[in-house]
Amino acid sequence: MSDDCSISTIERDLLCCLEDIDEPFTVKDALAHLRDRHEEFIDRHRSARHRPWMHTTLNELVSAGMLSRLERESRVLYSIDRVCL
């Protein structure tokens, strides 16, 4: 793990789950991806099934420099900059 990685365990786990998502992605895409491919994550972190939690967590990852966030045609899109393992 790099020294500048200051994200929580749940944020790191979410990033690992999102490694195989098509980019760029929306909050809705991230929720569907977890539901379809990473059900165990949702089982462990029940809040992850809710849009407000996902929105907040993705924005925290943007603040930590792990995701990029852009707005395109009134849609907010995210992409992974780097993964902190």
PDB file as gemmi writes it, atoms N, CA and C in Angstrom:
CRYST1    1.000    1.000    1.000  90.00  90.00  90.00 P 1                      
ATOM      1  N   MET A   1       0.853  -1.175   0.000  1.00  0.00           N  
ATOM      2  CA  MET A   1       0.000   0.000   0.000  1.00  0.00           C  
ATOM      3  C   MET A   1       0.896   1.233   0.000  1.00  0.00           C  
ATOM      4  N   SER A   2       0.571   2.207  -0.826  1.00  0.00           N  
ATOM      5  CA  SER A   2       1.397   3.407  -0.882  1.00  0.00           C  
ATOM      6  C   SER A   2       1.169   4.271   0.344  1.00  0.00           C  
ATOM      7  N   ASP A   3       2.172   5.084   0.670  1.00  0.00           N  
ATOM      8  CA  ASP A   3       2.100   5.916   1.867  1.00  0.00           C  
ATOM      9  C   ASP A   3       1.027   6.992   1.781  1.00  0.00           C  
ATOM     10  N   ASP A   4       0.710   7.451   0.551  1.00  0.00           N  
ATOM     11  CA  ASP A   4      -0.254   8.539   0.421  1.00  0.00           C  
ATOM     12  C   ASP A   4      -1.696   8.034   0.361  1.00  0.00           C  
ATOM     13  N   CYS A   5      -1.885   6.767   0.570  1.00  0.00           N  
ATOM     14  CA  CYS A   5      -3.221   6.185   0.513  1.00  0.00           C  
ATOM     15  C   CYS A   5      -3.913   6.347   1.858  1.00  0.00           C  
ATOM     16  N   SER A   6      -4.846   7.269   1.919  1.00  0.00           N  
ATOM     17  CA  SER A   6      -5.519   7.548   3.188  1.00  0.00           C  
ATOM     18  C   SER A   6      -7.008   7.257   3.077  1.00  0.00           C  
ATOM     19  N   ILE A   7      -7.325   6.087   2.552  1.00  0.00           N  
ATOM     20  CA  ILE A   7      -8.728   5.719   2.423  1.00  0.00           C  
ATOM     21  C   ILE A   7      -9.043   4.594   3.400  1.00  0.00           C  
ATOM     22  N   SER A   8     -10.320   4.465   3.709  1.00  0.00           N  
ATOM     23  CA  SER A   8     -10.750   3.442   4.665  1.00  0.00           C  
ATOM     24  C   SER A   8     -10.745   2.060   4.013  1.00  0.00           C  
ATOM     25  N   THR A   9     -10.871   1.058   4.835  1.00  0.00           N  
ATOM     26  CA  THR A   9     -10.920  -0.319   4.341  1.00  0.00           C  
ATOM     27  C   THR A   9     -12.116  -0.532   3.421  1.00  0.00           C  
ATOM     28  N   ILE A  10     -13.262   0.002   3.785  1.00  0.00           N  
ATOM     29  CA  ILE A  10     -14.451  -0.172   2.938  1.00  0.00           C  
ATOM     30  C   ILE A  10     -14.277   0.544   1.597  1.00  0.00           C  
ATOM     31  N   GLU A  11     -13.629   1.711   1.601  1.00  0.00           N  
ATOM     32  CA  GLU A  11     -13.367   2.422   0.345  1.00  0.00           C  
ATOM     33  C   GLU A  11     -12.392   1.627  -0.518  1.00  0.00           C  
ATOM     34  N   ARG A  12     -11.380   1.044   0.095  1.00  0.00           N  
ATOM     35  CA  ARG A  12     -10.410   0.222  -0.636  1.00  0.00           C  
ATOM     36  C   ARG A  12     -11.105  -1.018  -1.213  1.00  0.00           C  
ATOM     37  N   ASP A  13     -11.981  -1.644  -0.419  1.00  0.00           N  
ATOM     38  CA  ASP A  13     -12.737  -2.806  -0.901  1.00  0.00           C  
ATOM     39  C   ASP A  13     -13.639  -2.427  -2.076  1.00  0.00           C  
ATOM     40  N   LEU A  14     -14.270  -1.264  -1.987  1.00  0.00           N  
ATOM     41  CA  LEU A  14     -15.118  -0.801  -3.084  1.00  0.00           C  
ATOM     42  C   LEU A  14     -14.290  -0.603  -4.353  1.00  0.00           C  
ATOM     43  N   LEU A  15     -13.128   0.014  -4.223  1.00  0.00           N  
ATOM     44  CA  LEU A  15     -12.257   0.199  -5.387  1.00  0.00           C  
ATOM     45  C   LEU A  15     -11.899  -1.135  -6.029  1.00  0.00           C  
ATOM     46  N   CYS A  16     -11.600  -2.122  -5.213  1.00  0.00           N  
ATOM     47  CA  CYS A  16     -11.271  -3.453  -5.743  1.00  0.00           C  
ATOM     48  C   CYS A  16     -12.452  -4.029  -6.521  1.00  0.00           C  
ATOM     49  N   CYS A  17     -13.653  -3.840  -6.012  1.00  0.00           N  
ATOM     50  CA  CYS A  17     -14.848  -4.326  -6.707  1.00  0.00           C  
ATOM     51  C   CYS A  17     -15.080  -3.577  -8.016  1.00  0.00           C  
ATOM     52  N   LEU A  18     -14.688  -2.326  -8.066  1.00  0.00           N  
ATOM     53  CA  LEU A  18     -14.922  -1.509  -9.259  1.00  0.00           C  
ATOM     54  C   LEU A  18     -13.821  -1.640 -10.303  1.00  0.00           C  
ATOM     55  N   GLU A  19     -12.783  -2.419 -10.018  1.00  0.00           N  
ATOM     56  CA  GLU A  19     -11.683  -2.569 -10.977  1.00  0.00           C  
ATOM     57  C   GLU A  19     -12.150  -3.086 -12.332  1.00  0.00           C  
ATOM     58  N   ASP A  20     -13.209  -3.901 -12.349  1.00  0.00           N  
ATOM     59  CA  ASP A  20     -13.660  -4.503 -13.598  1.00  0.00           C  
ATOM     60  C   ASP A  20     -14.932  -3.858 -14.164  1.00  0.00           C  
ATOM     61  N   ILE A  21     -15.252  -2.650 -13.715  1.00  0.00           N  
ATOM     62  CA  ILE A  21     -16.421  -1.938 -14.239  1.00  0.00           C  
ATOM     63  C   ILE A  21     -16.026  -1.197 -15.514  1.00  0.00           C  
ATOM     64  N   ASP A  22     -16.971  -1.069 -16.449  1.00  0.00           N  
ATOM     65  CA  ASP A  22     -16.726  -0.275 -17.649  1.00  0.00           C  
ATOM     66  C   ASP A  22     -16.675   1.194 -17.251  1.00  0.00           C  
ATOM     67  N   GLU A  23     -15.677   1.896 -17.766  1.00  0.00           N  
ATOM     68  CA  GLU A  23     -15.498   3.307 -17.423  1.00  0.00           C  
ATOM     69  C   GLU A  23     -15.788   4.185 -18.628  1.00  0.00           C  
ATOM     70  N   PRO A  24     -16.229   5.414 -18.410  1.00  0.00           N  
ATOM     71  CA  PRO A  24     -16.606   5.993 -17.124  1.00  0.00           C  
ATOM     72  C   PRO A  24     -17.941   5.414 -16.670  1.00  0.00           C  
ATOM     73  N   PHE A  25     -18.228   5.551 -15.381  1.00  0.00           N  
ATOM     74  CA  PHE A  25     -19.442   4.975 -14.821  1.00  0.00           C  
ATOM     75  C   PHE A  25     -20.161   5.989 -13.944  1.00  0.00           C  
ATOM     76  N   THR A  26     -21.450   5.768 -13.780  1.00  0.00           N  
ATOM     77  CA  THR A  26     -22.286   6.612 -12.925  1.00  0.00           C  
ATOM     78  C   THR A  26     -22.507   5.906 -11.585  1.00  0.00           C  
ATOM     79  N   VAL A  27     -23.131   6.602 -10.655  1.00  0.00           N  
ATOM     80  CA  VAL A  27     -23.507   5.982  -9.379  1.00  0.00           C  
ATOM     81  C   VAL A  27     -24.427   4.790  -9.654  1.00  0.00           C  
ATOM     82  N   LYS A  28     -25.375   4.975 -10.556  1.00  0.00           N  
ATOM     83  CA  LYS A  28     -26.306   3.894 -10.911  1.00  0.00           C  
ATOM     84  C   LYS A  28     -25.552   2.693 -11.476  1.00  0.00           C  
ATOM     85  N   ASP A  29     -24.565   2.949 -12.333  1.00  0.00           N  
ATOM     86  CA  ASP A  29     -23.748   1.865 -12.885  1.00  0.00           C  
ATOM     87  C   ASP A  29     -23.001   1.120 -11.784  1.00  0.00           C  
ATOM     88  N   ALA A  30     -22.443   1.863 -10.833  1.00  0.00           N  
ATOM     89  CA  ALA A  30     -21.686   1.248  -9.735  1.00  0.00           C  
ATOM     90  C   ALA A  30     -22.592   0.364  -8.886  1.00  0.00           C  
ATOM     91  N   LEU A  31     -23.795   0.842  -8.598  1.00  0.00           N  
ATOM     92  CA  LEU A  31     -24.747   0.048  -7.817  1.00  0.00           C  
ATOM     93  C   LEU A  31     -25.119  -1.239  -8.551  1.00  0.00           C  
ATOM     94  N   ALA A  32     -25.392  -1.136  -9.848  1.00  0.00           N  
ATOM     95  CA  ALA A  32     -25.748  -2.318 -10.639  1.00  0.00           C  
ATOM     96  C   ALA A  32     -24.570  -3.289 -10.723  1.00  0.00           C  
ATOM     97  N   HIS A  33     -23.375  -2.758 -10.867  1.00  0.00           N  
ATOM     98  CA  HIS A  33     -22.171  -3.591 -10.949  1.00  0.00           C  
ATOM     99  C   HIS A  33     -21.981  -4.391  -9.664  1.00  0.00           C  
ATOM    100  N   LEU A  34     -22.126  -3.730  -8.533  1.00  0.00           N  
ATOM    101  CA  LEU A  34     -21.996  -4.439  -7.254  1.00  0.00           C  
ATOM    102  C   LEU A  34     -23.082  -5.500  -7.109  1.00  0.00           C  
ATOM    103  N   ARG A  35     -24.289  -5.147  -7.465  1.00  0.00           N  
ATOM    104  CA  ARG A  35     -25.410  -6.086  -7.345  1.00  0.00           C  
ATOM    105  C   ARG A  35     -25.204  -7.303  -8.259  1.00  0.00           C  
ATOM    106  N   ASP A  36     -24.692  -7.073  -9.469  1.00  0.00           N  
ATOM    107  CA  ASP A  36     -24.545  -8.149 -10.450  1.00  0.00           C  
ATOM    108  C   ASP A  36     -23.285  -8.991 -10.265  1.00  0.00           C  
ATOM    109  N   ARG A  37     -22.189  -8.367  -9.832  1.00  0.00           N  
ATOM    110  CA  ARG A  37     -20.903  -9.074  -9.823  1.00  0.00           C  
ATOM    111  C   ARG A  37     -20.225  -9.191  -8.465  1.00  0.00           C  
ATOM    112  N   HIS A  38     -20.682  -8.423  -7.493  1.00  0.00           N  
ATOM    113  CA  HIS A  38     -20.003  -8.412  -6.190  1.00  0.00           C  
ATOM    114  C   HIS A  38     -21.023  -8.423  -5.056  1.00  0.00           C  
ATOM    115  N   GLU A  39     -21.911  -9.389  -5.118  1.00  0.00           N  
ATOM    116  CA  GLU A  39     -22.970  -9.509  -4.119  1.00  0.00           C  
ATOM    117  C   GLU A  39     -22.408  -9.655  -2.705  1.00  0.00           C  
ATOM    118  N   GLU A  40     -21.238 -10.280  -2.588  1.00  0.00           N  
ATOM    119  CA  GLU A  40     -20.612 -10.461  -1.269  1.00  0.00           C  
ATOM    120  C   GLU A  40     -20.256  -9.123  -0.629  1.00  0.00           C  
ATOM    121  N   PHE A  41     -19.904  -8.136  -1.434  1.00  0.00           N  
ATOM    122  CA  PHE A  41     -19.601  -6.805  -0.909  1.00  0.00           C  
ATOM    123  C   PHE A  41     -20.863  -6.194  -0.294  1.00  0.00           C  
ATOM    124  N   ILE A  42     -21.967  -6.308  -1.001  1.00  0.00           N  
ATOM    125  CA  ILE A  42     -23.234  -5.773  -0.498  1.00  0.00           C  
ATOM    126  C   ILE A  42     -23.687  -6.535   0.742  1.00  0.00           C  
ATOM    127  N   ASP A  43     -23.437  -7.834   0.778  1.00  0.00           N  
ATOM    128  CA  ASP A  43     -23.791  -8.621   1.967  1.00  0.00           C  
ATOM    129  C   ASP A  43     -23.006  -8.153   3.189  1.00  0.00           C  
ATOM    130  N   ARG A  44     -21.732  -7.805   2.984  1.00  0.00           N  
ATOM    131  CA  ARG A  44     -20.884  -7.339   4.092  1.00  0.00           C  
ATOM    132  C   ARG A  44     -21.172  -5.890   4.466  1.00  0.00           C  
ATOM    133  N   HIS A  45     -21.511  -5.085   3.485  1.00  0.00           N  
ATOM    134  CA  HIS A  45     -21.698  -3.642   3.687  1.00  0.00           C  
ATOM    135  C   HIS A  45     -23.086  -3.263   3.171  1.00  0.00           C  
ATOM    136  N   ARG A  46     -24.082  -3.462   3.972  1.00  0.00           N  
ATOM    137  CA  ARG A  46     -25.477  -3.274   3.543  1.00  0.00           C  
ATOM    138  C   ARG A  46     -25.771  -1.853   3.056  1.00  0.00           C  
ATOM    139  N   SER A  47     -25.069  -0.872   3.583  1.00  0.00           N  
ATOM    140  CA  SER A  47     -25.277   0.514   3.138  1.00  0.00           C  
ATOM    141  C   SER A  47     -24.929   0.682   1.668  1.00  0.00           C  
ATOM    142  N   ALA A  48     -24.080  -0.185   1.140  1.00  0.00           N  
ATOM    143  CA  ALA A  48     -23.610  -0.073  -0.243  1.00  0.00           C  
ATOM    144  C   ALA A  48     -24.724  -0.257  -1.267  1.00  0.00           C  
ATOM    145  N   ARG A  49     -25.861  -0.733  -0.860  1.00  0.00           N  
ATOM    146  CA  ARG A  49     -26.965  -0.913  -1.804  1.00  0.00           C  
ATOM    147  C   ARG A  49     -27.735   0.391  -2.032  1.00  0.00           C  
ATOM    148  N   HIS A  50     -27.419   1.431  -1.272  1.00  0.00           N  
ATOM    149  CA  HIS A  50     -28.175   2.687  -1.326  1.00  0.00           C  
ATOM    150  C   HIS A  50     -27.423   3.772  -2.096  1.00  0.00           C  
ATOM    151  N   ARG A  51     -28.149   4.457  -2.953  1.00  0.00           N  
ATOM    152  CA  ARG A  51     -27.578   5.509  -3.800  1.00  0.00           C  
ATOM    153  C   ARG A  51     -26.865   6.615  -3.001  1.00  0.00           C  
ATOM    154  N   PRO A  52     -27.445   7.136  -1.909  1.00  0.00           N  
ATOM    155  CA  PRO A  52     -26.741   8.192  -1.167  1.00  0.00           C  
ATOM    156  C   PRO A  52     -25.381   7.731  -0.627  1.00  0.00           C  
ATOM    157  N   TRP A  53     -25.310   6.496  -0.144  1.00  0.00           N  
ATOM    158  CA  TRP A  53     -24.033   5.973   0.357  1.00  0.00           C  
ATOM    159  C   TRP A  53     -23.017   5.895  -0.771  1.00  0.00           C  
ATOM    160  N   MET A  54     -23.443   5.363  -1.919  1.00  0.00           N  
ATOM    161  CA  MET A  54     -22.528   5.217  -3.058  1.00  0.00           C  
ATOM    162  C   MET A  54     -22.060   6.587  -3.531  1.00  0.00           C  
ATOM    163  N   HIS A  55     -22.965   7.533  -3.640  1.00  0.00           N  
ATOM    164  CA  HIS A  55     -22.618   8.888  -4.075  1.00  0.00           C  
ATOM    165  C   HIS A  55     -21.565   9.496  -3.138  1.00  0.00           C  
ATOM    166  N   THR A  56     -21.816   9.415  -1.849  1.00  0.00           N  
ATOM    167  CA  THR A  56     -20.890   9.967  -0.856  1.00  0.00           C  
ATOM    168  C   THR A  56     -19.540   9.268  -0.911  1.00  0.00           C  
ATOM    169  N   THR A  57     -19.551   7.953  -0.995  1.00  0.00           N  
ATOM    170  CA  THR A  57     -18.302   7.191  -0.987  1.00  0.00           C  
ATOM    171  C   THR A  57     -17.491   7.440  -2.252  1.00  0.00           C  
ATOM    172  N   LEU A  58     -18.136   7.493  -3.403  1.00  0.00           N  
ATOM    173  CA  LEU A  58     -17.409   7.795  -4.638  1.00  0.00           C  
ATOM    174  C   LEU A  58     -16.798   9.192  -4.572  1.00  0.00           C  
ATOM    175  N   ASN A  59     -17.526  10.157  -4.033  1.00  0.00           N  
ATOM    176  CA  ASN A  59     -16.978  11.508  -3.913  1.00  0.00           C  
ATOM    177  C   ASN A  59     -15.829  11.573  -2.909  1.00  0.00           C  
ATOM    178  N   GLU A  60     -15.874  10.756  -1.863  1.00  0.00           N  
ATOM    179  CA  GLU A  60     -14.743  10.680  -0.935  1.00  0.00           C  
ATOM    180  C   GLU A  60     -13.516  10.113  -1.642  1.00  0.00           C  
ATOM    181  N   LEU A  61     -13.722   9.152  -2.533  1.00  0.00           N  
ATOM    182  CA  LEU A  61     -12.611   8.592  -3.304  1.00  0.00           C  
ATOM    183  C   LEU A  61     -12.064   9.607  -4.308  1.00  0.00           C  
ATOM    184  N   VAL A  62     -12.925  10.464  -4.824  1.00  0.00           N  
ATOM    185  CA  VAL A  62     -12.459  11.568  -5.676  1.00  0.00           C  
ATOM    186  C   VAL A  62     -11.573  12.497  -4.854  1.00  0.00           C  
ATOM    187  N   SER A  63     -12.020  12.856  -3.662  1.00  0.00           N  
ATOM    188  CA  SER A  63     -11.244  13.742  -2.782  1.00  0.00           C  
ATOM    189  C   SER A  63      -9.898  13.132  -2.411  1.00  0.00           C  
ATOM    190  N   ALA A  64      -9.861  11.807  -2.296  1.00  0.00           N  
ATOM    191  CA  ALA A  64      -8.619  11.108  -1.947  1.00  0.00           C  
ATOM    192  C   ALA A  64      -7.711  10.911  -3.160  1.00  0.00           C  
ATOM    193  N   GLY A  65      -8.181  11.296  -4.350  1.00  0.00           N  
ATOM    194  CA  GLY A  65      -7.370  11.175  -5.549  1.00  0.00           C  
ATOM    195  C   GLY A  65      -7.404   9.803  -6.195  1.00  0.00           C  
ATOM    196  N   MET A  66      -8.351   8.975  -5.800  1.00  0.00           N  
ATOM    197  CA  MET A  66      -8.439   7.623  -6.345  1.00  0.00           C  
ATOM    198  C   MET A  66      -9.351   7.539  -7.571  1.00  0.00           C  
ATOM    199  N   LEU A  67     -10.303   8.443  -7.657  1.00  0.00           N  
ATOM    200  CA  LEU A  67     -11.219   8.494  -8.793  1.00  0.00           C  
ATOM    201  C   LEU A  67     -11.188   9.884  -9.407  1.00  0.00           C  
ATOM    202  N   SER A  68     -11.514   9.935 -10.691  1.00  0.00           N  
ATOM    203  CA  SER A  68     -11.759  11.211 -11.363  1.00  0.00           C  
ATOM    204  C   SER A  68     -13.264  11.368 -11.490  1.00  0.00           C  
ATOM    205  N   ARG A  69     -13.706  12.609 -11.421  1.00  0.00           N  
ATOM    206  CA  ARG A  69     -15.134  12.910 -11.533  1.00  0.00           C  
ATOM    207  C   ARG A  69     -15.301  13.965 -12.609  1.00  0.00           C  
ATOM    208  N   LEU A  70     -16.228  13.727 -13.544  1.00  0.00           N  
ATOM    209  CA  LEU A  70     -16.510  14.733 -14.554  1.00  0.00           C  
ATOM    210  C   LEU A  70     -18.006  14.792 -14.794  1.00  0.00           C  
ATOM    211  N   GLU A  71     -18.443  15.954 -15.231  1.00  0.00           N  
ATOM    212  CA  GLU A  71     -19.857  16.138 -15.538  1.00  0.00           C  
ATOM    213  C   GLU A  71     -19.989  16.264 -17.042  1.00  0.00           C  
ATOM    214  N   ARG A  72     -20.907  15.464 -17.580  1.00  0.00           N  
ATOM    215  CA  ARG A  72     -21.141  15.477 -19.019  1.00  0.00           C  
ATOM    216  C   ARG A  72     -22.644  15.415 -19.256  1.00  0.00           C  
ATOM    217  N   GLU A  73     -23.181  16.452 -19.886  1.00  0.00           N  
ATOM    218  CA  GLU A  73     -24.605  16.504 -20.217  1.00  0.00           C  
ATOM    219  C   GLU A  73     -25.480  16.178 -19.010  1.00  0.00           C  
ATOM    220  N   SER A  74     -25.266  16.860 -17.933  1.00  0.00           N  
ATOM    221  CA  SER A  74     -26.002  16.734 -16.667  1.00  0.00           C  
ATOM    222  C   SER A  74     -25.856  15.365 -16.002  1.00  0.00           C  
ATOM    223  N   ARG A  75     -24.841  14.605 -16.392  1.00  0.00           N  
ATOM    224  CA  ARG A  75     -24.536  13.319 -15.750  1.00  0.00           C  
ATOM    225  C   ARG A  75     -23.178  13.423 -15.087  1.00  0.00           C  
ATOM    226  N   VAL A  76     -23.060  12.841 -13.911  1.00  0.00           N  
ATOM    227  CA  VAL A  76     -21.777  12.783 -13.220  1.00  0.00           C  
ATOM    228  C   VAL A  76     -21.169  11.418 -13.504  1.00  0.00           C  
ATOM    229  N   LEU A  77     -19.950  11.432 -14.031  1.00  0.00           N  
ATOM    230  CA  LEU A  77     -19.246  10.205 -14.396  1.00  0.00           C  
ATOM    231  C   LEU A  77     -17.973  10.078 -13.579  1.00  0.00           C  
ATOM    232  N   TYR A  78     -17.614   8.851 -13.266  1.00  0.00           N  
ATOM    233  CA  TYR A  78     -16.410   8.559 -12.489  1.00  0.00           C  
ATOM    234  C   TYR A  78     -15.518   7.616 -13.282  1.00  0.00           C  
ATOM    235  N   SER A  79     -14.218   7.717 -13.041  1.00  0.00           N  
ATOM    236  CA  SER A  79     -13.269   6.739 -13.570  1.00  0.00           C  
ATOM    237  C   SER A  79     -12.162   6.556 -12.545  1.00  0.00           C  
ATOM    238  N   ILE A  80     -11.563   5.384 -12.564  1.00  0.00           N  
ATOM    239  CA  ILE A  80     -10.540   5.044 -11.579  1.00  0.00           C  
ATOM    240  C   ILE A  80      -9.198   5.590 -12.040  1.00  0.00           C  
ATOM    241  N   ASP A  81      -8.548   6.378 -11.169  1.00  0.00           N  
ATOM    242  CA  ASP A  81      -7.226   6.918 -11.465  1.00  0.00           C  
ATOM    243  C   ASP A  81      -6.133   5.923 -11.109  1.00  0.00           C  
ATOM    244  N   ARG A  82      -6.248   5.358  -9.935  1.00  0.00           N  
ATOM    245  CA  ARG A  82      -5.276   4.364  -9.482  1.00  0.00           C  
ATOM    246  C   ARG A  82      -5.945   3.554  -8.381  1.00  0.00           C  
ATOM    247  N   VAL A  83      -5.429   2.403  -8.151  1.00  0.00           N  
ATOM    248  CA  VAL A  83      -6.004   1.542  -7.124  1.00  0.00           C  
ATOM    249  C   VAL A  83      -5.000   1.390  -6.003  1.00  0.00           C  
ATOM    250  N   CYS A  84      -5.458   1.592  -4.804  1.00  0.00           N  
ATOM    251  CA  CYS A  84      -4.616   1.480  -3.614  1.00  0.00           C  
ATOM    252  C   CYS A  84      -4.817   0.096  -3.023  1.00  0.00           C  
ATOM    253  N   LEU A  85      -3.852  -0.741  -3.182  1.00  0.00           N  
ATOM    254  CA  LEU A  85      -3.969  -2.115  -2.667  1.00  0.00           C  
ATOM    255  C   LEU A  85      -3.137  -2.315  -1.435  1.00  0.00           C  
TER     256      LEU A  85                                                      
END                                                                             
